[in-house]
Amino acid sequence: MTGRELTTRVTYLTAVTVLLTSLAGGGLAGVPGALGVLSGGALGLVGFRVLAARVRAVGGPAPAFPWIVLTVLRFAAVGGVAALLFVGGWAHPVAWLVGYSVLPVVLVVQGLRSAREESNSWT
Protein backbone atom coordinates (compact mmCIF):
# COMPACT_ATOMS: atom_id res chain seq x y z
CA MET A 1 0.00 0.00 0.00
CA THR A 2 1.36 3.38 -0.97
CA GLY A 3 1.31 6.46 1.22
CA ARG A 4 -1.48 7.99 -0.86
CA GLU A 5 -3.61 4.87 -0.52
CA LEU A 6 -3.07 4.81 3.24
CA THR A 7 -3.92 8.50 3.53
CA THR A 8 -7.08 8.07 1.46
CA ARG A 9 -8.20 4.99 3.37
CA VAL A 10 -7.54 6.59 6.76
CA THR A 11 -9.39 9.75 5.72
CA TYR A 12 -12.42 7.83 4.49
CA LEU A 13 -12.65 5.49 7.48
CA THR A 14 -12.11 8.31 9.95
CA ALA A 15 -14.85 10.42 8.33
CA VAL A 16 -17.33 7.53 8.41
CA THR A 17 -16.44 6.63 11.99
CA VAL A 18 -16.74 10.26 13.13
CA LEU A 19 -20.15 10.62 11.47
CA LEU A 20 -21.45 7.46 13.12
CA THR A 21 -19.95 8.41 16.47
CA SER A 22 -21.47 11.88 16.26
CA LEU A 23 -24.90 10.27 16.01
CA ALA A 24 -24.18 8.43 19.25
CA GLY A 25 -22.77 11.61 20.80
CA GLY A 26 -25.90 13.48 19.81
CA GLY A 27 -28.05 10.82 21.40
CA LEU A 28 -26.08 10.92 24.63
CA ALA A 29 -25.31 14.62 25.01
CA GLY A 30 -27.56 16.40 22.53
CA VAL A 31 -26.33 18.96 20.04
CA PRO A 32 -23.11 19.81 21.95
CA GLY A 33 -22.23 16.11 21.95
CA ALA A 34 -22.78 15.70 18.23
CA LEU A 35 -20.98 18.95 17.38
CA GLY A 36 -18.16 18.05 19.73
CA VAL A 37 -17.51 14.73 17.99
CA LEU A 38 -17.85 16.29 14.54
CA SER A 39 -15.56 19.24 15.27
CA GLY A 40 -12.95 17.09 17.00
CA GLY A 41 -12.95 14.61 14.13
CA ALA A 42 -12.80 17.38 11.54
CA LEU A 43 -9.87 19.08 13.25
CA GLY A 44 -8.05 15.77 13.51
CA LEU A 45 -8.62 15.05 9.82
CA VAL A 46 -7.55 18.51 8.70
CA GLY A 47 -4.34 18.24 10.72
CA PHE A 48 -3.65 14.79 9.30
CA ARG A 49 -4.24 15.88 5.71
CA VAL A 50 -1.99 18.94 6.14
CA LEU A 51 0.75 16.77 7.61
CA ALA A 52 0.39 14.16 4.85
CA ALA A 53 0.54 16.85 2.16
CA ARG A 54 3.62 18.37 3.77
CA VAL A 55 5.39 15.00 3.90
CA ARG A 56 4.49 14.33 0.27
CA ALA A 57 5.76 17.77 -0.80
CA VAL A 58 9.11 17.38 0.95
CA GLY A 59 9.80 13.86 -0.30
CA GLY A 60 13.11 13.43 1.50
CA PRO A 61 14.86 14.56 4.66
CA ALA A 62 13.86 18.08 5.61
CA PRO A 63 15.33 20.63 8.02
CA ALA A 64 13.82 20.40 11.49
CA PHE A 65 13.14 24.10 12.01
CA PRO A 66 10.16 24.52 9.60
CA TRP A 67 8.61 21.30 10.92
CA ILE A 68 8.80 22.55 14.49
CA VAL A 69 7.25 25.89 13.60
CA LEU A 70 4.44 24.26 11.59
CA THR A 71 3.76 21.79 14.38
CA VAL A 72 3.51 24.55 16.97
CA LEU A 73 1.20 26.56 14.70
CA ARG A 74 -0.99 23.53 14.03
CA PHE A 75 -1.34 22.71 17.72
CA ALA A 76 -2.04 26.36 18.55
CA ALA A 77 -4.77 26.45 15.89
CA VAL A 78 -6.34 23.23 17.19
CA GLY A 79 -6.20 24.50 20.76
CA GLY A 80 -7.66 27.86 19.80
CA VAL A 81 -10.55 26.38 17.85
CA ALA A 82 -11.24 23.88 20.63
CA ALA A 83 -11.22 26.64 23.26
CA LEU A 84 -13.67 28.73 21.22
CA LEU A 85 -15.99 25.75 20.86
CA PHE A 86 -15.88 24.96 24.58
CA VAL A 87 -16.26 28.55 25.83
CA GLY A 88 -19.13 29.17 23.43
CA GLY A 89 -20.88 26.03 24.68
CA TRP A 90 -21.17 24.64 21.15
CA ALA A 91 -19.17 21.48 21.81
CA HIS A 92 -18.84 19.22 24.80
CA PRO A 93 -15.15 18.71 25.70
CA VAL A 94 -15.41 14.95 26.20
CA ALA A 95 -17.27 14.55 22.91
CA TRP A 96 -14.62 16.68 21.19
CA LEU A 97 -11.89 14.48 22.60
CA VAL A 98 -13.70 11.38 21.38
CA GLY A 99 -13.90 12.82 17.87
CA TYR A 100 -10.27 13.94 17.92
CA SER A 101 -9.18 10.49 19.11
CA VAL A 102 -10.79 8.60 16.24
CA LEU A 103 -8.00 9.39 13.77
CA PRO A 104 -5.10 7.86 15.75
CA VAL A 105 -7.07 4.67 16.31
CA VAL A 106 -7.98 4.35 12.62
CA LEU A 107 -4.40 5.14 11.60
CA VAL A 108 -2.93 2.44 13.86
CA VAL A 109 -5.49 -0.14 12.73
CA GLN A 110 -4.86 0.64 9.05
CA GLY A 111 -1.08 0.55 9.58
CA LEU A 112 -1.33 -2.86 11.23
CA ARG A 113 -3.61 -4.08 8.47
CA SER A 114 -1.18 -2.87 5.83
CA ALA A 115 1.73 -4.57 7.60
CA ARG A 116 -0.20 -7.83 7.80
CA GLU A 117 -1.08 -7.68 4.10
CA GLU A 118 2.54 -6.99 3.23
CA SER A 119 3.82 -9.85 5.38
CA ASN A 120 1.29 -12.22 3.80
CA SER A 121 2.51 -11.26 0.34
CA TRP A 122 5.95 -12.67 1.18
CA THR A 123 4.58 -16.19 1.73
JOSUL-V313901 format. One record per pair of residues at least 12 apart in sequence whose C-alpha atoms are under 7 Angstrom apart, sorted by the first residue. I is the first residue (numbers start at 1). GAP is how many residues later the second one is. Records with the same first field share a line. If there is no record, write none. Layout:
I: GAP ; GAP
This chain:
1: 113
10: 96 ; 97 ; 100
11: 34
14: 88 ; 89 ; 92
18: 19 ; 20 ; 23 ; 81 ; 84
19: 19
21: 16
22: 12 ; 15 ; 16
25: 12 ; 70
32: 58 ; 59 ; 60
33: 58 ; 59 ; 62
35: 55 ; 56
36: 55 ; 56 ; 57 ; 59 ; 60 ; 63
37: 58 ; 59 ; 61 ; 62
38: 61
39: 57
40: 56 ; 57 ; 59 ; 60
41: 58 ; 59 ; 61
43: 35 ; 57
44: 56 ; 59
45: 58
